[in-house]
Amino acid sequence: MFQPNRMRKPDDPGVAAVELALTLPILVLLLGGMIDFGLAFHNQIGLTHAAREGARVEAIGSGDGVAVVLSAYTPLAVNNLGATVVRSCPSADGAAVRIEATYDFFILPFGDLSLRGEAVSRCYG
Protein backbone atom coordinates (compact mmCIF):
# COMPACT_ATOMS: atom_id res chain seq x y z
CA MET A 1 0.00 0.00 0.00
CA PHE A 2 1.26 3.49 -0.90
CA GLN A 3 1.87 5.93 1.99
CA PRO A 4 2.24 9.51 0.64
CA ASN A 5 3.19 11.10 3.99
CA ARG A 6 6.26 8.97 4.53
CA MET A 7 9.60 10.44 3.32
CA ARG A 8 11.56 8.21 0.98
CA LYS A 9 15.25 7.63 1.56
CA PRO A 10 17.44 8.21 -1.47
CA ASP A 11 18.60 5.07 -3.21
CA ASP A 12 22.25 6.12 -3.23
CA PRO A 13 23.54 8.68 -0.69
CA GLY A 14 26.72 9.41 -2.71
CA VAL A 15 24.96 10.80 -5.78
CA ALA A 16 25.16 14.40 -4.60
CA ALA A 17 28.91 14.13 -3.93
CA VAL A 18 29.54 12.68 -7.40
CA GLU A 19 27.47 15.42 -9.06
CA LEU A 20 29.36 18.07 -7.12
CA ALA A 21 32.69 16.50 -8.10
CA LEU A 22 31.66 16.58 -11.77
CA THR A 23 30.28 20.13 -11.88
CA LEU A 24 32.63 21.97 -9.49
CA PRO A 25 35.65 22.12 -11.86
CA ILE A 26 33.46 23.55 -14.62
CA LEU A 27 32.06 26.18 -12.28
CA VAL A 28 35.54 27.10 -11.02
CA LEU A 29 36.78 27.50 -14.61
CA LEU A 30 33.81 29.72 -15.44
CA LEU A 31 34.45 31.85 -12.36
CA GLY A 32 38.14 32.15 -13.21
CA GLY A 33 37.29 33.15 -16.78
CA MET A 34 34.91 35.84 -15.57
CA ILE A 35 37.58 37.22 -13.23
CA ASP A 36 40.23 37.21 -15.99
CA PHE A 37 37.85 38.89 -18.45
CA GLY A 38 36.98 41.52 -15.83
CA LEU A 39 40.65 42.27 -15.20
CA ALA A 40 41.36 42.49 -18.94
CA PHE A 41 38.40 44.83 -19.41
CA HIS A 42 39.58 46.98 -16.48
CA ASN A 43 43.09 47.18 -17.97
CA GLN A 44 41.67 48.06 -21.40
CA ILE A 45 39.70 50.96 -19.92
CA GLY A 46 42.77 52.14 -18.00
CA LEU A 47 44.93 51.90 -21.10
CA THR A 48 42.49 53.97 -23.13
CA HIS A 49 42.34 56.54 -20.31
CA ALA A 50 46.15 56.73 -20.18
CA ALA A 51 46.33 57.24 -23.96
CA ARG A 52 43.70 59.98 -23.70
CA GLU A 53 45.71 61.77 -21.00
CA GLY A 54 48.88 61.50 -23.08
CA ALA A 55 47.10 62.88 -26.16
CA ARG A 56 45.72 65.79 -24.12
CA VAL A 57 49.18 66.69 -22.78
CA GLU A 58 50.71 66.35 -26.24
CA ALA A 59 47.93 68.46 -27.81
CA ILE A 60 48.35 71.41 -25.48
CA GLY A 61 52.13 71.15 -25.76
CA SER A 62 52.82 71.09 -22.03
CA GLY A 63 54.92 67.93 -21.86
CA ASP A 64 55.83 64.54 -23.20
CA GLY A 65 52.72 62.52 -24.04
CA VAL A 66 54.52 59.16 -23.92
CA ALA A 67 55.82 59.82 -20.40
CA VAL A 68 52.30 60.75 -19.32
CA VAL A 69 50.90 57.52 -20.79
CA LEU A 70 53.55 55.46 -19.00
CA SER A 71 52.80 57.10 -15.66
CA ALA A 72 49.05 57.79 -15.94
CA TYR A 73 47.84 54.32 -15.04
CA THR A 74 50.06 52.87 -12.35
CA PRO A 75 48.81 49.24 -12.34
CA LEU A 76 49.97 48.99 -15.95
CA ALA A 77 53.37 50.55 -15.21
CA VAL A 78 55.26 47.34 -15.87
CA ASN A 79 57.78 46.24 -18.48
CA ASN A 80 55.27 45.30 -21.18
CA LEU A 81 53.53 48.69 -21.39
CA GLY A 82 54.40 50.79 -24.41
CA ALA A 83 53.26 54.04 -26.00
CA THR A 84 54.00 55.76 -29.28
CA VAL A 85 53.03 59.13 -30.72
CA VAL A 86 51.67 58.39 -34.19
CA ARG A 87 50.95 62.02 -35.09
CA SER A 88 52.14 65.06 -33.21
CA CYS A 89 51.15 68.71 -33.32
CA PRO A 90 51.29 70.32 -35.83
CA SER A 91 50.76 67.37 -38.12
CA ALA A 92 50.93 67.45 -41.90
CA ASP A 93 47.57 65.76 -42.46
CA GLY A 94 45.47 67.70 -39.98
CA ALA A 95 45.54 69.46 -36.66
CA ALA A 96 45.31 66.43 -34.40
CA VAL A 97 47.60 64.37 -32.23
CA ARG A 98 47.26 60.59 -32.08
CA ILE A 99 48.77 58.32 -29.42
CA GLU A 100 48.65 54.52 -29.28
CA ALA A 101 49.35 52.56 -26.11
CA THR A 102 49.82 48.78 -25.93
CA TYR A 103 49.88 46.32 -23.07
CA ASP A 104 50.34 42.54 -23.02
CA PHE A 105 47.89 41.03 -20.54
CA PHE A 106 48.35 37.40 -19.52
CA ILE A 107 45.19 35.26 -19.46
CA LEU A 108 45.76 31.82 -17.99
CA PRO A 109 44.46 29.43 -20.66
CA PHE A 110 45.26 31.61 -23.69
CA GLY A 111 48.58 33.27 -22.82
CA ASP A 112 49.28 36.90 -23.69
CA LEU A 113 46.44 39.07 -24.91
CA SER A 114 47.57 42.28 -26.60
CA LEU A 115 45.48 45.23 -25.42
CA ARG A 116 45.58 48.49 -27.37
CA GLY A 117 44.38 51.93 -26.44
CA GLU A 118 44.21 54.82 -28.84
CA ALA A 119 43.40 58.50 -28.42
CA VAL A 120 43.07 61.40 -30.84
CA SER A 121 42.94 65.03 -29.74
CA ARG A 122 42.91 68.36 -31.53
CA CYS A 123 46.00 70.54 -31.28
CA TYR A 124 45.51 73.62 -29.11
CA GLY A 125 48.96 75.16 -29.05
N, C-alpha and C positions, 0 to 999 in steps of 0.2 A: 504494500500500500504506500502511496506517495504522501510524504509529509512536507508541505511547503514551508513551514515555519522553522524547520531544522536547517542549520547552516551546514553546507557541504565542505569537507576538507579537500584541499587541492590534491590531485592525483600525484603530483611530483613537487616537493617543496623546493627543489633547486632550479626550477624553471626561471624564476625571477633573476637569480644570480647569473645564469647563463645569458639571458637577454641583456642584462646590464653589461656583462663582459663583451658582448658582441657590439653593442651600440655606443659604449663609452669612448672607444678610440675615435670613432667617426665624429662624435660630438666635440671631443677635444680638438681634433683637426679643424673642424669648422670654427670653433672659438679662436684658435690660433690664427686662422686665416683672416677672421674679422679684425683681430687686433693688429696684424701686420698691414692689412689694407688701411685701417684707420691711421696707423703711423705713417704710411706712405702718403696718404692724402694730407695729413697734417704737414709733412715735410714739403709737399708740393705747394701748398698754400704759402708756407713760409718762404720758399724759394721764389715764388712769384712776387711776394711782398718785398723781399730783399732786392730783386731786380728792379722793381718799381722805385724803391728808395734810391738805388744807384742811378737810375735814369733821371730822377728828379734833380739829384745833386749835379749830375753831368750837364743837364739842360740849363740850370741857372749859372753854371760855371763857377761854383764855389768849392770844388774839390775833385778828388779822383773818384769816379763812379765805381770802379772795380774794387777799390779799397772799402767803399761803403757797402757794396754787396757782400764782400767777404766778412764784414764785421756786423752787418745788420741783423742777421739771424744767428744767434750764438749756438743753438744746438746743431746747426749744420757746419759750424766752423771746425771742420776736420780736414784731413788731407785730400779727400776726394771731392771737394767743393771747388768749382772753377767759375770764372766770369770773364766775359769778353765784351768789349765795346765794338759793336758791329758798325754803327754810324755815330759820328760825333758832331757836335755843333761847331761851326756851320757845316752842313753836309752839302755835297754837290747835287744830290737828287731830291732835296727838300729840306725844310727847316725842322728836322726832328732828329732826336738821338734814340738809338736802339741798343739795348743791352740784353745779352743772353747769359743766363746762369745755369750751370749743370751740376747735378749731384747724383752719385751712384749710391742707391739705397739697396741694402741686402735684404731679400725676402727668403726665408728659410728653404722652401722647396724649389724655388726658381733661380736663386742666385742673385746677381746684381740686376737691379732695375734702374735704368737711366732716367732720372727726372730732369725736366727742363723748364725753366721759367724765363719768360721774355717780357720786356717792357719797352714801350715806345712813348716818348714825351716830346712835346714841342720845345724848341729852343727859345729861351727868354733873354739871354744875354746878348 
